[in-house]
Amino acid sequence: MNIVGLETIVFAVEDIASCTTFLTDYGLIPVDVTEVGGRFEALDGTAVVLAHTSDTSLPASIGNGCMMRKTVMGVADQETIEAITAELSKDREVRKLADGSIESTDDSGFVIGFQITTRKALDLAGEISNVPGSPLQRPVNHRAVDVNAEIRPRTLSHIVYFVPDPVKAEAFYVERLGFRCTDRFEGAGPFLQPAGTLDHHTHFLIGAPPFMQGVEHFTFHFSGPTEMMQNGSRFIEKGYQAFWGPGRHIFGSNWFWYFNSPFACHIEMDADMDLHDDNWVPRVVPMSADASQAFLMRHRTKWSPGKDTPHNGDYD
C-alpha cells in the first residue's frame, strides 16, 4: 500500500473563530475559511480542516469528548485507492465519496480516509548549522536568525491515538495497510511508518482505558530547531500554554514542543525527524521519561546580562 502520510485531520468545533485564530497563530495558512469552517494549510498543502459541530456531513465522534472526526491519509495513486478498498471491504464498509476519496474505520473505531495526495513538492532549504569540520555549512555572510522571519509549518507530520487495544490497533495498520513498526515503547505501543514515506512515524499508538480513547496530539514539521523554538516562543508570547518541552525525543530524534489546544488534545511543533528505510531494526524499550526524551528544557521570558545580574550561577 503506497500510503505517503497524513493529508488532513478533520475536527468538529463549536467556536470556529477562536480555533481559526489558534491555527493561524500556530502558522498555518487559512484557505476558504468562513464562519462554518475551512482549511488551514502547511506549505505543502497538508492541512487541518475545521467544521462546525452542527455539520451533519461529518462522521460521528468516537466519544469521550474527542473532537477529531476523521484522519485522511494521502496515497500515491488510484491503484492504491483500489487496493485499500478491496482489502478493507473484506470485513467492513468502505464508502466512496464524491471527491474520489474513500472512507472507512480502523479496528479502534477511528474514521479514516484515503485520497490521492495533492501535497505540493517543496524545494526549500532547511536549517543548516556551521559545524567546524563539516563539509556542509551556511554560505558566508548568511544569517542564521531573523527575528522578523515568517514561519510556516512545512508538512503534516504525525498523529498519536489513545487506543484500548494497541496490539489489535497495530495489527490493523501493519497487516491491512502495509505500515511497519519502527520503534516500540513497552507498556505504551508502537511507532508506525507507512510504506510511502521514510519518516520515522506518522502514527503512534498508546494503550489506554476505553474512556480515554481519542487523540493525544498531532503535529506539523518545521524547517529546523531554530524555527521551531522561535515559533514556539512567539506562541507563548501570544498567550498560549505550553504543555511539554522544548526538548528532543530519542525515538525519531525529533525536536518537540507541545501546547494545549482547543481541540481536546495537544498540538506539537516538531523538527528534524529521523528517516528510516527497510534496513532499520526497530528498538524496543520500556516506556519511561528517560526513554521519551534525550533532554528537556524550560522556557523563560527574554533576559540579558546586566549590572543587576547575580554572579553565583543562580539566574532564577
MOWO-V775603 format. One record per residue. N is the residue number from 1. RES is the residue in one small letter. PHI is phi in whole degrees, -180 to 180 (* if undefined). OMEGA is omega in radians with two decimals (* if undefined). Layout:
N;RES;PHI;OMEGA / N;RES;PHI;OMEGA
This chain:
1;m;*;-3.08 / 2;n;-87;3.08 / 3;i;-88;-3.01 / 4;v;-93;3.12 / 5;g;143;-3.13 / 6;l;-73;3.13 / 7;e;-107;3.10 / 8;t;-148;2.97 / 9;i;-123;-3.04 / 10;v;-106;3.09 / 11;f;-120;3.00 / 12;a;-107;-3.06 / 13;v;-133;3.07 / 14;e;-83;-3.02 / 15;d;-106;-3.12 / 16;i;-62;-3.04 / 17;a;-63;-3.10 / 18;s;-71;3.09 / 19;c;-69;3.04 / 20;t;-62;3.11 / 21;t;-61;-3.13 / 22;f;-60;-3.08 / 23;l;-69;3.09 / 24;t;-69;3.08 / 25;d;-64;3.07 / 26;y;-64;3.10 / 27;g;124;3.13 / 28;l;-74;-3.04 / 29;i;-100;3.11 / 30;p;-67;3.11 / 31;v;-132;3.10 / 32;d;53;-3.13 / 33;v;-91;3.09 / 34;t;-128;-3.14 / 35;e;-70;3.12 / 36;v;-108;3.05 / 37;g;129;-3.13 / 38;g;153;-3.10 / 39;r;-102;3.06 / 40;f;-133;-2.89 / 41;e;-103;2.87 / 42;a;-82;-3.07 / 43;l;-63;-3.13 / 44;d;-92;3.10 / 45;g;95;3.00 / 46;t;-65;-2.86 / 47;a;-158;2.80 / 48;v;-98;3.09 / 49;v;-114;3.08 / 50;l;-105;2.99 / 51;a;-139;3.11 / 52;h;-78;-3.12 / 53;t;-61;3.12 / 54;s;-81;-3.10 / 55;d;-71;-3.07 / 56;t;-76;3.11 / 57;s;-80;-3.11 / 58;l;-75;2.95 / 59;p;-62;3.14 / 60;a;-68;3.06 / 61;s;-68;3.07 / 62;i;-75;3.14 / 63;g;100;3.13 / 64;n;60;-3.12 / 65;g;80;-3.14 / 66;c;-65;-3.11 / 67;m;-95;3.08 / 68;m;-75;-3.14 / 69;r;-107;-3.05 / 70;k;-166;3.00 / 71;t;-115;-3.12 / 72;v;-105;3.09 / 73;m;-105;3.07 / 74;g;-88;3.09 / 75;v;-123;-3.00 / 76;a;-76;-2.96 / 77;d;-161;-3.14 / 78;q;-65;3.11 / 79;e;-59;3.11 / 80;t;-69;3.07 / 81;i;-57;-3.11 / 82;e;-67;3.13 / 83;a;-67;3.11 / 84;i;-66;3.10 / 85;t;-58;-3.13 / 86;a;-64;-3.11 / 87;e;-68;-3.05 / 88;l;-74;3.12 / 89;s;-68;3.12 / 90;k;-63;-3.04 / 91;d;-145;3.14 / 92;r;-158;3.12 / 93;e;-73;2.99 / 94;v;-123;-3.08 / 95;r;-98;3.05 / 96;k;-94;-3.08 / 97;l;-93;-3.04 / 98;a;-62;-3.12 / 99;d;-85;3.12 / 100;g;93;3.10 / 101;s;-80;3.08 / 102;i;-123;-3.06 / 103;e;-142;3.12 / 104;s;-155;3.07 / 105;t;-133;3.03 / 106;d;-88;-3.06 / 107;d;-76;3.05 / 108;s;-98;3.14 / 109;g;98;3.09 / 110;f;-73;3.07 / 111;v;-78;-3.12 / 112;i;-126;3.10 / 113;g;-126;3.11 / 114;f;-139;3.08 / 115;q;-143;3.00 / 116;i;-64;-3.02 / 117;t;-61;3.04 / 118;t;-114;-3.12 / 119;r;-64;-3.13 / 120;k;-89;3.05 / 121;a;-69;3.14 / 122;l;-104;3.04 / 123;d;-127;-3.05 / 124;l;-130;3.12 / 125;a;-64;3.01 / 126;g;-95;-3.11 / 127;e;-72;3.08 / 128;i;-121;-3.13 / 129;s;-103;3.04 / 130;n;-84;-3.11 / 131;v;-97;3.11 / 132;p;-53;3.12 / 133;g;91;-3.12 / 134;s;-80;3.10 / 135;p;-72;-3.14 / 136;l;-107;-3.10 / 137;q;-134;2.98 / 138;r;-67;3.08 / 139;p;-60;3.10 / 140;v;-60;-3.13 / 141;n;71;3.05 / 142;h;-90;-3.12 / 143;r;-82;-3.14 / 144;a;-85;-3.05 / 145;v;-126;3.02 / 146;d;-130;-3.05 / 147;v;-67;-3.13 / 148;n;-104;-3.06 / 149;a;-63;2.96 / 150;e;-80;-3.07 / 151;i;-114;3.13 / 152;r;-128;3.00 / 153;p;-60;-3.12 / 154;r;-83;-3.03 / 155;t;-161;3.06 / 156;l;-67;-2.98 / 157;s;-95;-3.06 / 158;h;-155;3.10 / 159;i;-134;-3.13 / 160;v;-123;3.13 / 161;y;-105;2.80 / 162;f;-86;-3.10 / 163;v;-130;-3.11 / 164;p;-73;-3.11 / 165;d;-137;-3.06 / 166;p;-65;3.11 / 167;v;-66;3.11 / 168;k;-65;-3.13 / 169;a;-63;3.12 / 170;e;-64;-3.11 / 171;a;-60;3.12 / 172;f;-62;-3.07 / 173;y;-71;-3.12 / 174;v;-79;-3.00 / 175;e;-82;-3.06 / 176;r;-100;-3.03 / 177;l;-118;3.02 / 178;g;79;3.03 / 179;f;-73;2.99 / 180;r;-139;3.10 / 181;c;-80;3.10 / 182;t;-99;3.06 / 183;d;-157;-3.09 / 184;r;-144;2.95 / 185;f;-97;3.02 / 186;e;-63;-3.12 / 187;g;91;3.10 / 188;a;-130;3.14 / 189;g;165;-3.01 / 190;p;-97;2.87 / 191;f;-92;-3.02 / 192;l;-122;-3.11 / 193;q;-122;3.05 / 194;p;-74;-3.00 / 195;a;-69;-3.02 / 196;g;-93;3.10 / 197;t;-142;3.04 / 198;l;-99;3.11 / 199;d;-53;-3.13 / 200;h;-49;3.08 / 201;h;-160;2.92 / 202;t;-113;3.12 / 203;h;-135;2.98 / 204;f;-132;-3.09 / 205;l;-108;-3.13 / 206;i;-119;3.09 / 207;g;-67;-3.10 / 208;a;-155;3.09 / 209;p;-60;-3.10 / 210;p;-54;-3.11 / 211;f;-71;3.10 / 212;m;-100;-3.04 / 213;q;-55;-3.13 / 214;g;161;-3.11 / 215;v;-105;3.03 / 216;e;-85;3.07 / 217;h;-161;2.97 / 218;f;-140;-3.03 / 219;t;-158;3.02 / 220;f;-117;3.02 / 221;h;-79;2.95 / 222;f;-109;-2.95 / 223;s;-73;-3.14 / 224;g;174;-3.10 / 225;p;-62;3.13 / 226;t;-63;3.14 / 227;e;-64;3.11 / 228;m;-62;-3.13 / 229;m;-67;-3.13 / 230;q;-67;-3.14 / 231;n;-67;3.10 / 232;g;-63;3.10 / 233;s;-64;3.08 / 234;r;-62;-3.13 / 235;f;-61;3.11 / 236;i;-65;3.13 / 237;e;-62;3.09 / 238;k;-84;3.04 / 239;g;105;-3.14 / 240;y;-82;-3.00 / 241;q;-102;3.05 / 242;a;-73;3.12 / 243;f;-108;-3.05 / 244;w;-156;3.09 / 245;g;114;0.10 / 246;p;-76;3.13 / 247;g;-171;3.12 / 248;r;-138;3.11 / 249;h;-72;3.02 / 250;i;-92;3.07 / 251;f;-74;-3.07 / 252;g;95;3.12 / 253;s;62;-3.04 / 254;n;-72;2.91 / 255;w;-63;-3.10 / 256;f;-145;2.95 / 257;w;-155;-3.07 / 258;y;-104;3.14 / 259;f;-134;2.96 / 260;n;-68;-3.12 / 261;s;-135;3.06 / 262;p;-84;-3.05 / 263;f;-109;3.14 / 264;a;60;3.07 / 265;c;-159;3.07 / 266;h;-91;3.00 / 267;i;-123;-3.07 / 268;e;-115;2.82 / 269;m;-112;3.14 / 270;d;-136;-3.12 / 271;a;-159;2.97 / 272;d;62;3.09 / 273;m;-83;3.07 / 274;d;-63;3.00 / 275;l;-112;-3.10 / 276;h;-135;3.03 / 277;d;-110;-3.05 / 278;d;-69;3.10 / 279;n;-80;-3.11 / 280;w;-72;3.09 / 281;v;-105;-3.09 / 282;p;-60;3.04 / 283;r;-94;3.09 / 284;v;-133;3.12 / 285;v;-139;3.06 / 286;p;-64;3.11 / 287;m;-67;3.08 / 288;s;-163;3.09 / 289;a;-63;-3.14 / 290;d;-66;3.13 / 291;a;-80;-3.02 / 292;s;-85;-3.10 / 293;q;-146;3.07 / 294;a;-74;3.07 / 295;f;-159;-3.13 / 296;l;-138;-3.12 / 297;m;-110;-3.14 / 298;r;-123;3.12 / 299;h;-78;3.00 / 300;r;-139;3.11 / 301;t;-67;-3.09 / 302;k;-59;-3.02 / 303;w;-149;3.02 / 304;s;-145;3.13 / 305;p;-70;-3.14 / 306;g;-165;-3.04 / 307;k;-66;-3.13 / 308;d;-94;-3.12 / 309;t;-75;3.07 / 310;p;-66;-3.07 / 311;h;-115;-3.13 / 312;n;-102;3.13 / 313;g;85;3.13 / 314;d;-95;-3.07 / 315;y;-108;3.10 / 316;d;-83;*
